[in-house]
Amino acid sequence: MAVHQALLWRQRSEDVVLFTHTGPDPTAEEAEQLAARSIRVVPGAVEARETANDRLESVRLHHGEVVPRRALAVAPRFTTRTAILGALGLESTDLALNGHVIGRQVQSDPTGATQAAGVWIAGNVADVVASVITASAVGVKAAALNADLIAEEIRLAVAARRTGYVPSG
Ligand SMILES: Cc1cc2nc3c(=O)[nH]c(=O)nc-3n(C[C@H](O)[C@H](O)[C@H](O)COP(=O)(O)OP(=O)(O)OC[C@H]3O[C@@H](n4cnc5c(N)ncnc54)[C@H](O)[C@@H]3O)c2cc1C
């Protein structure tokens, strides 16, 4: 994914360096793509950021090379807090992109309904790559849970009516 991100940054700047750090070396195909886009690949573990007046000046590698840089981006791994869903019996699963795990999420259908009865989810917990607008869109669809609440109220009311009990609500 670091290669993918370096190629993304190349849209914004002609001066992009990929530090492989502890990751694998680019494949032959990736190396060709990086070279074609004039992205320098620097092997070796990154040891430190060197700053002056709180501004990044350079990146120092374990083997001593110092590479001047004005900005440094580090790839994240998205981790959603799913403990509460785990307690309801919903397990999270890895989401892989190009063969790399980029995060974990809980399975749900397009309305946010999960395998657990009465539990709907929306947003990054169901889709770690969702943006604000897509996360909120599923939140609107998850209003379908009201139909579930209505069905439950009807079921209880019918059961009560059959026994002759009239609930106050
Ligand atoms: C670095 C970064 C940049 C981004 N840039 C953009 C952008 O430019 N445009 C865009 O559209 N999207 C962007 N996103 C994505 C966007 O932030 C998410 O899609 C959006 O916030 C998802 O909303 P959400 O409600 O699902 O989750 P969140 O916004 O993460 O809200 C979940 C909330 O639940 C709380 N919570 C979790 N567990 C518990 C618990 N057990 N009890 C109580 N509270 C709990 C959390 O503290 C959090 O406040 C970016 C994301 C990141 C990480």
The ligand as a Tripos MOL2 file, in Angstrom:
@<TRIPOS>MOLECULE
LIG
   53    58     1     0     0
SMALL
NO_CHARGES

@<TRIPOS>ATOM
      1 C1         -7.2650   11.1460    9.0870 C.3       1 LIG1
      2 C2         -8.6430   11.0550    8.5100 C.ar      1 LIG1
      3 C3         -9.0440   11.9820    7.5640 C.ar      1 LIG1
      4 C4        -10.3270   11.9260    7.0330 C.ar      1 LIG1
      5 N1        -10.7020   12.8500    6.1010 N.ar      1 LIG1
      6 C5        -11.9540   12.8280    5.6240 C.ar      1 LIG1
      7 C6        -12.3890   13.8280    4.7080 C.ar      1 LIG1
      8 O1        -11.6510   14.7420    4.3210 O.2       1 LIG1
      9 N2        -13.6660   13.7500    4.2420 N.ar      1 LIG1
     10 C7        -14.5310   12.7780    4.6330 C.ar      1 LIG1
     11 O2        -15.6760   12.7640    4.1980 O.2       1 LIG1
     12 N3        -14.1520   11.8160    5.5260 N.ar      1 LIG1
     13 C8        -12.8870   11.8230    6.0220 C.ar      1 LIG1
     14 N4        -12.4900   10.8550    6.9070 N.ar      1 LIG1
     15 C9        -13.4270    9.7840    7.2590 C.3       1 LIG1
     16 C10       -14.4470   10.2660    8.2950 C.3       1 LIG1
     17 O3        -13.7480   10.7570    9.4240 O.3       1 LIG1
     18 C11       -15.3110    9.0790    8.6820 C.3       1 LIG1
     19 O4        -15.9060    8.5250    7.5280 O.3       1 LIG1
     20 C12       -16.4380    9.4580    9.6410 C.3       1 LIG1
     21 O5        -15.9260   10.1200   10.7640 O.3       1 LIG1
     22 C13       -17.1930    8.2000   10.0630 C.3       1 LIG1
     23 O6        -18.1710    8.5490   11.0070 O.3       1 LIG1
     24 P1        -18.6010    7.5020   12.1040 P.3       1 LIG1
     25 O7        -19.7170    8.1350   12.8400 O.co2     1 LIG1
     26 O8        -18.8120    6.1740   11.4920 O.co2     1 LIG1
     27 O9        -17.3300    7.2870   13.0600 O.3       1 LIG1
     28 P2        -16.5830    8.3610   14.0240 P.3       1 LIG1
     29 O10       -16.6420    9.7410   13.4430 O.co2     1 LIG1
     30 O11       -15.2680    7.7360   14.2750 O.co2     1 LIG1
     31 O12       -17.4960    8.3470   15.2960 O.3       1 LIG1
     32 C14       -17.5470    7.2380   16.1750 C.3       1 LIG1
     33 C15       -17.6540    7.8080   17.5780 C.3       1 LIG1
     34 O13       -18.0020    6.7650   18.4850 O.3       1 LIG1
     35 C16       -17.2220    6.9080   19.6470 C.3       1 LIG1
     36 N5        -17.1650    5.5930   20.3120 N.ar      1 LIG1
     37 C17       -16.5330    4.4830   19.8870 C.ar      1 LIG1
     38 N6        -16.7300    3.4710   20.7610 N.ar      1 LIG1
     39 C18       -17.5020    3.9540   21.7440 C.ar      1 LIG1
     40 C19       -18.0410    3.3920   22.9280 C.ar      1 LIG1
     41 N7        -17.8510    2.1080   23.2780 N.pl3     1 LIG1
     42 N8        -18.7880    4.1770   23.7250 N.ar      1 LIG1
     43 C20       -19.0220    5.4720   23.3920 C.ar      1 LIG1
     44 N9        -18.5290    6.0590   22.2800 N.ar      1 LIG1
     45 C21       -17.7780    5.3110   21.4650 C.ar      1 LIG1
     46 C22       -15.8820    7.4080   19.1530 C.3       1 LIG1
     47 O14       -15.1580    8.0250   20.1890 O.3       1 LIG1
     48 C23       -16.3230    8.4020   18.0710 C.3       1 LIG1
     49 O15       -16.5720    9.6850   18.6050 O.3       1 LIG1
     50 C24       -11.2180   10.9060    7.4490 C.ar      1 LIG1
     51 C25       -10.8030    9.9750    8.4080 C.ar      1 LIG1
     52 C26        -9.5340   10.0360    8.9310 C.ar      1 LIG1
     53 C27        -9.1210    9.0350    9.9660 C.3       1 LIG1
@<TRIPOS>BOND
     1     1     2 1
     2     2     3 ar
     3     2    52 ar
     4     3     4 ar
     5     4     5 ar
     6     4    50 ar
     7     5     6 ar
     8     6     7 ar
     9     6    13 1
    10     7     8 2
    11     7     9 ar
    12     9    10 ar
    13    10    11 2
    14    10    12 ar
    15    12    13 ar
    16    13    14 ar
    17    14    15 1
    18    14    50 ar
    19    15    16 1
    20    16    17 1
    21    16    18 1
    22    18    19 1
    23    18    20 1
    24    20    21 1
    25    20    22 1
    26    22    23 1
    27    23    24 1
    28    24    25 2
    29    24    26 1
    30    24    27 1
    31    27    28 1
    32    28    29 2
    33    28    30 1
    34    28    31 1
    35    31    32 1
    36    32    33 1
    37    33    34 1
    38    33    48 1
    39    34    35 1
    40    35    36 1
    41    35    46 1
    42    36    37 ar
    43    36    45 ar
    44    37    38 ar
    45    38    39 ar
    46    39    40 ar
    47    39    45 ar
    48    40    41 1
    49    40    42 ar
    50    42    43 ar
    51    43    44 ar
    52    44    45 ar
    53    46    47 1
    54    46    48 1
    55    48    49 1
    56    50    51 ar
    57    51    52 ar
    58    52    53 1
@<TRIPOS>SUBSTRUCTURE
     1 LIG1         1 GROUP 0 **** ****
